[in-house]
Amino acid sequence: YRRYFMKHTVELIDDLFLLFINDQELLDILGIKDKTDIEDCNRKIKRVLESSDIVDDTLETFFVYNFIQSIAYTPNYLVNKNLLEFRLYGHNRPSMNKLYIRLKTLLKENYQEISVITEGAFSTGSNGFYGYMFRVRPFTWS
């Protein structure tokens, strides 16, 4: 297992993207055939949270992630525990379940301090297009 050192939030977002595009199982779930096709990777692994009215419901399965505004208090002035949110979208619940499990597995294997603190389904505003979110609190530099 790789264990990454603590990062700044902006670094962690990009490090996660590299982790995700280099995991063949995750690419298979998302239907990404070529990890060097950055346009396709960016359409299915988005590093920005979007409102449901601008989400592309023509894609079969994809996810978005980023830090959300939060109070990140810790007793150590050098460290924060910010909220990192993942939103999973798709037309097929079994694929979304596989995506959720794979993302959690990758996070646990590579970032020992990350654990899910909240999760649940949400409405996408599109019939037959499902949404599921989860949040984690990784340690980041203050």
Backbone as CSV, one residue per row, in Angstrom:
resi,resn,N_x,N_y,N_z,CA_x,CA_y,CA_z,C_x,C_y,C_z
1,TYR,0.823,-1.191,0.000,0.000,0.000,0.000,0.865,1.251,0.000
2,ARG,0.443,2.229,-0.754,1.113,3.518,-0.723,0.395,4.379,0.309
3,ARG,1.145,5.088,1.092,0.575,6.035,2.046,1.173,7.394,1.721
4,TYR,0.342,8.299,1.315,0.822,9.619,0.936,0.967,10.509,2.150
5,PHE,1.898,11.431,2.054,2.077,12.412,3.105,0.981,13.465,3.003
6,MET,0.783,14.171,4.072,-0.225,15.217,4.117,0.076,16.275,3.043
7,LYS,-0.973,16.827,2.470,-0.864,17.793,1.373,-1.681,19.032,1.692
8,HIS,-1.462,20.063,0.904,-2.387,21.196,0.882,-3.617,20.738,0.103
9,THR,-4.758,21.358,0.353,-5.998,20.920,-0.311,-5.867,20.936,-1.829
10,VAL,-5.266,21.974,-2.382,-5.150,22.072,-3.843,-4.252,20.976,-4.409
11,GLU,-3.250,20.565,-3.650,-2.382,19.472,-4.088,-3.109,18.137,-4.016
12,LEU,-3.887,17.952,-2.973,-4.588,16.687,-2.787,-5.581,16.430,-3.918
13,ILE,-6.275,17.464,-4.372,-7.226,17.314,-5.476,-6.529,16.731,-6.705
14,ASP,-5.370,17.282,-7.048,-4.647,16.799,-8.229,-4.005,15.437,-7.995
15,ASP,-3.509,15.194,-6.796,-2.937,13.876,-6.485,-4.006,12.783,-6.598
16,LEU,-5.203,13.085,-6.123,-6.294,12.114,-6.243,-6.617,11.830,-7.703
17,PHE,-6.634,12.866,-8.524,-6.913,12.671,-9.952,-5.899,11.703,-10.562
18,LEU,-4.628,11.894,-10.254,-3.586,10.991,-10.772,-3.783,9.568,-10.251
19,LEU,-4.134,9.447,-8.986,-4.422,8.129,-8.420,-5.567,7.467,-9.183
20,PHE,-6.635,8.219,-9.422,-7.818,7.667,-10.080,-7.542,7.245,-11.516
21,ILE,-6.833,8.071,-12.291,-6.630,7.716,-13.705,-5.603,6.602,-13.880
22,ASN,-4.886,6.278,-12.809,-3.921,5.181,-12.888,-4.445,3.884,-12.273
23,ASP,-5.733,3.845,-11.982,-6.340,2.634,-11.436,-7.235,2.002,-12.507
24,GLN,-6.796,0.882,-13.053,-7.509,0.263,-14.171,-8.929,-0.171,-13.808
25,GLU,-9.109,-0.666,-12.598,-10.456,-1.087,-12.177,-11.429,0.101,-12.185
26,LEU,-10.968,1.237,-11.688,-11.810,2.440,-11.693,-12.088,2.899,-13.125
27,LEU,-11.069,2.881,-13.966,-11.262,3.283,-15.371,-12.278,2.378,-16.055
28,ASP,-12.236,1.084,-15.762,-13.194,0.144,-16.350,-14.621,0.461,-15.910
29,ILE,-14.808,0.770,-14.637,-16.140,1.110,-14.127,-16.686,2.341,-14.837
30,LEU,-15.807,3.313,-15.083,-16.214,4.567,-15.708,-16.280,4.495,-17.232
31,GLY,-15.803,3.401,-17.803,-15.812,3.258,-19.259,-14.747,4.092,-19.946
32,ILE,-13.664,4.389,-19.236,-12.547,5.128,-19.831,-11.603,4.120,-20.462
33,LYS,-11.464,4.204,-21.766,-10.644,3.231,-22.506,-9.162,3.588,-22.513
34,ASP,-8.859,4.892,-22.486,-7.478,5.345,-22.619,-7.215,6.452,-21.604
35,LYS,-6.380,6.155,-20.600,-6.130,7.143,-19.549,-5.364,8.353,-20.051
36,THR,-4.781,8.275,-21.248,-4.101,9.444,-21.808,-5.080,10.381,-22.518
37,ASP,-6.322,9.943,-22.664,-7.376,10.806,-23.223,-7.898,11.679,-22.079
38,ILE,-7.189,12.770,-21.828,-7.497,13.624,-20.676,-8.887,14.230,-20.785
39,GLU,-9.358,14.496,-21.979,-10.707,15.051,-22.140,-11.755,14.079,-21.598
40,ASP,-11.625,12.799,-21.950,-12.567,11.795,-21.457,-12.430,11.625,-19.944
41,CYS,-11.196,11.606,-19.452,-10.971,11.498,-18.007,-11.611,12.674,-17.275
42,ASN,-11.453,13.875,-17.800,-12.021,15.066,-17.153,-13.541,15.101,-17.217
43,ARG,-14.145,14.451,-18.201,-15.614,14.392,-18.273,-16.181,13.427,-17.245
44,LYS,-15.421,12.385,-16.905,-15.928,11.340,-16.015,-15.354,11.391,-14.603
45,ILE,-14.267,12.133,-14.437,-13.662,12.360,-13.123,-13.466,13.870,-13.022
46,LYS,-14.449,14.538,-12.447,-14.449,16.002,-12.444,-13.967,16.520,-11.100
47,ARG,-13.058,17.475,-11.156,-12.478,18.050,-9.941,-13.183,19.340,-9.528
48,VAL,-14.470,19.383,-9.756,-15.261,20.549,-9.363,-16.661,20.067,-9.022
49,LEU,-17.228,20.602,-7.965,-18.598,20.234,-7.615,-19.548,21.076,-8.448
50,GLU,-20.562,20.439,-8.986,-21.503,21.107,-9.872,-22.901,21.019,-9.302
51,SER,-23.726,21.975,-9.640,-25.130,21.862,-9.256,-25.797,20.859,-10.181
52,SER,-26.857,20.249,-9.710,-27.491,19.171,-10.474,-28.064,19.649,-11.808
53,ASP,-28.359,20.942,-11.941,-28.947,21.405,-13.191,-27.937,21.500,-14.332
54,ILE,-26.636,21.424,-14.041,-25.656,21.464,-15.124,-24.878,20.150,-15.252
55,VAL,-25.318,19.120,-14.555,-24.667,17.811,-14.634,-25.042,17.149,-15.960
56,ASP,-24.076,16.514,-16.590,-24.278,15.864,-17.886,-24.901,14.482,-17.689
57,ASP,-26.230,14.391,-17.820,-26.895,13.103,-17.602,-26.863,12.196,-18.829
58,THR,-26.084,12.584,-19.852,-25.894,11.692,-21.005,-24.774,10.686,-20.740
59,LEU,-23.942,10.951,-19.734,-22.883,10.013,-19.376,-23.469,8.868,-18.575
60,GLU,-22.944,7.678,-18.766,-23.453,6.503,-18.057,-23.131,6.573,-16.565
61,THR,-21.858,6.745,-16.219,-21.419,6.807,-14.828,-20.242,7.763,-14.739
62,PHE,-20.271,8.658,-13.748,-19.142,9.554,-13.523,-19.213,10.079,-12.096
63,PHE,-18.164,10.800,-11.680,-18.204,11.416,-10.359,-17.478,12.748,-10.373
64,VAL,-17.848,13.564,-9.409,-17.203,14.855,-9.194,-16.715,14.878,-7.751
65,TYR,-15.666,15.642,-7.501,-15.164,15.749,-6.134,-14.422,17.063,-5.956
66,ASN,-14.463,17.577,-4.746,-13.688,18.750,-4.367,-13.951,19.049,-2.904
67,PHE,-13.172,19.947,-2.361,-13.398,20.378,-0.987,-14.572,21.335,-0.954
68,ILE,-15.394,21.198,0.071,-16.517,22.107,0.242,-16.186,23.080,1.364
69,GLN,-16.889,24.189,1.379,-16.651,25.167,2.437,-17.004,24.544,3.782
70,SER,-16.067,24.654,4.704,-16.302,24.091,6.028,-15.362,24.735,7.020
71,ILE,-15.704,24.616,8.265,-14.798,25.042,9.330,-13.898,23.860,9.614
72,ALA,-12.629,24.069,9.505,-11.682,22.963,9.601,-10.811,23.104,10.842
73,TYR,-11.427,23.053,11.982,-10.714,23.255,13.228,-10.018,21.977,13.693
74,THR,-8.769,22.121,14.061,-8.047,21.088,14.818,-7.223,21.816,15.883
75,PRO,-6.865,21.155,16.961,-6.048,21.808,17.997,-4.645,22.188,17.497
76,ASN,-4.208,21.606,16.398,-2.885,21.880,15.847,-3.012,22.973,14.791
77,TYR,-2.336,24.099,14.963,-2.467,25.213,14.027,-1.867,24.920,12.647
78,LEU,-1.117,23.850,12.507,-0.521,23.486,11.217,-1.416,22.582,10.372
79,VAL,-2.440,22.018,10.992,-3.229,20.971,10.345,-4.708,21.349,10.315
80,ASN,-5.371,21.001,9.224,-6.820,21.137,9.106,-7.427,19.794,8.738
81,LYS,-8.713,19.659,9.001,-9.475,18.501,8.535,-10.667,19.054,7.766
82,ASN,-10.459,19.348,6.504,-11.501,19.911,5.647,-12.402,18.813,5.108
83,LEU,-13.577,19.199,4.639,-14.519,18.235,4.060,-14.285,18.087,2.565
84,LEU,-13.992,16.866,2.163,-13.829,16.531,0.750,-15.064,15.747,0.330
85,GLU,-15.809,16.293,-0.620,-17.069,15.671,-1.039,-16.925,14.996,-2.388
86,PHE,-17.501,13.809,-2.481,-17.591,13.053,-3.728,-19.065,12.918,-4.077
87,ARG,-19.425,13.222,-5.312,-20.786,13.009,-5.799,-20.721,12.062,-6.988
88,LEU,-21.423,10.950,-6.867,-21.439,9.926,-7.906,-22.762,10.011,-8.653
89,TYR,-22.692,9.898,-9.969,-23.871,9.998,-10.818,-23.911,8.815,-11.771
90,GLY,-25.131,8.370,-12.104,-25.230,7.306,-13.089,-26.641,6.837,-13.334
91,HIS,-26.785,6.105,-14.426,-28.069,5.518,-14.805,-28.216,4.094,-14.272
92,ASN,-27.116,3.505,-13.828,-27.085,2.102,-13.462,-26.611,1.966,-12.016
93,ARG,-27.514,1.559,-11.129,-27.150,1.452,-9.700,-26.009,0.466,-9.432
94,PRO,-25.986,-0.717,-10.064,-24.855,-1.615,-9.811,-23.499,-0.993,-10.174
95,SER,-23.443,-0.237,-11.253,-22.188,0.442,-11.613,-21.826,1.504,-10.587
96,MET,-22.837,2.213,-10.103,-22.572,3.228,-9.076,-22.094,2.589,-7.779
97,ASN,-22.659,1.429,-7.432,-22.206,0.717,-6.246,-20.746,0.310,-6.391
98,LYS,-20.377,-0.205,-7.555,-18.984,-0.581,-7.812,-18.071,0.635,-7.723
99,LEU,-18.537,1.758,-8.276,-17.758,2.996,-8.228,-17.547,3.436,-6.781
100,TYR,-18.598,3.433,-5.988,-18.520,3.836,-4.588,-17.518,2.960,-3.824
101,ILE,-17.638,1.660,-3.992,-16.747,0.730,-3.283,-15.305,0.910,-3.732
102,ARG,-15.090,1.101,-5.037,-13.720,1.266,-5.541,-13.102,2.560,-5.031
103,LEU,-13.869,3.650,-5.038,-13.340,4.917,-4.542,-12.969,4.808,-3.061
104,LYS,-13.849,4.215,-2.256,-13.549,4.049,-0.837,-12.310,3.187,-0.639
105,THR,-12.186,2.132,-1.415,-11.024,1.248,-1.308,-9.746,2.006,-1.648
106,LEU,-9.756,2.757,-2.742,-8.567,3.525,-3.136,-8.190,4.543,-2.064
107,LEU,-9.170,5.212,-1.508,-8.880,6.190,-0.466,-8.279,5.524,0.760
108,LYS,-8.838,4.408,1.187,-8.327,3.694,2.370,-6.918,3.147,2.138
109,GLU,-6.676,2.625,0.929,-5.372,2.039,0.639,-4.272,3.085,0.534
110,ASN,-4.620,4.292,0.144,-3.607,5.290,-0.164,-3.541,6.466,0.800
111,TYR,-4.566,6.646,1.591,-4.600,7.751,2.558,-5.152,7.207,3.866
112,GLN,-4.276,6.812,4.747,-4.690,6.094,5.940,-5.608,6.891,6.854
113,GLU,-5.551,8.228,6.790,-6.366,9.013,7.715,-7.758,9.328,7.172
114,ILE,-8.074,8.917,5.962,-9.367,9.237,5.363,-10.407,8.190,5.736
115,SER,-11.533,8.667,6.243,-12.663,7.773,6.472,-13.945,8.535,6.151
116,VAL,-14.961,7.808,5.739,-16.243,8.411,5.388,-16.918,8.904,6.658
117,ILE,-17.371,10.163,6.639,-18.053,10.711,7.814,-19.544,10.924,7.574
118,THR,-19.960,11.001,6.314,-21.383,11.106,5.987,-21.583,10.633,4.552
119,GLU,-22.764,10.093,4.277,-23.061,9.612,2.934,-24.560,9.500,2.757
120,GLY,-24.997,9.455,1.507,-26.407,9.272,1.241,-26.791,9.620,-0.187
121,ALA,-27.989,9.193,-0.565,-28.510,9.460,-1.904,-29.024,10.892,-1.994
122,PHE,-29.041,11.435,-3.204,-29.618,12.751,-3.448,-30.312,12.748,-4.806
123,SER,-31.218,13.676,-4.983,-31.950,13.789,-6.241,-31.115,14.538,-7.267
124,THR,-31.097,14.012,-8.488,-30.385,14.686,-9.572,-31.313,15.567,-10.389
125,GLY,-32.608,15.421,-10.177,-33.564,16.188,-10.959,-33.839,15.587,-12.326
126,SER,-33.296,14.410,-12.576,-33.479,13.732,-13.860,-33.966,12.308,-13.598
127,ASN,-35.072,11.931,-14.200,-35.675,10.623,-13.987,-34.737,9.506,-14.447
128,GLY,-34.496,8.530,-13.583,-33.633,7.397,-13.926,-32.151,7.706,-13.867
129,PHE,-31.811,8.865,-13.352,-30.412,9.266,-13.218,-30.160,9.470,-11.725
130,TYR,-29.333,8.617,-11.154,-29.173,8.538,-9.706,-27.978,9.339,-9.209
131,GLY,-28.077,9.762,-7.961,-26.978,10.463,-7.316,-26.703,9.886,-5.946
132,TYR,-25.427,9.782,-5.613,-25.021,9.327,-4.286,-23.795,10.141,-3.895
133,MET,-23.750,10.592,-2.654,-22.611,11.386,-2.213,-22.010,10.807,-0.947
134,PHE,-20.724,11.100,-0.772,-20.097,10.814,0.508,-19.028,11.868,0.768
135,ARG,-18.768,12.085,2.040,-17.770,13.068,2.454,-16.737,12.408,3.350
136,VAL,-15.507,12.856,3.177,-14.395,12.399,4.004,-13.696,13.632,4.572
137,ARG,-12.907,13.418,5.615,-12.160,14.510,6.245,-10.678,14.175,6.284
138,PRO,-9.962,14.427,5.203,-8.519,14.161,5.232,-7.769,15.268,5.986
139,PHE,-6.661,14.897,6.590,-5.789,15.905,7.166,-5.125,16.680,6.029
140,THR,-5.107,17.988,6.128,-4.425,18.830,5.133,-3.651,19.896,5.876
141,TRP,-2.690,20.473,5.191,-1.915,21.561,5.802,-2.790,22.787,5.975
142,SER,-2.615,23.469,7.064,-3.395,24.647,7.378,-2.894,25.853,6.586
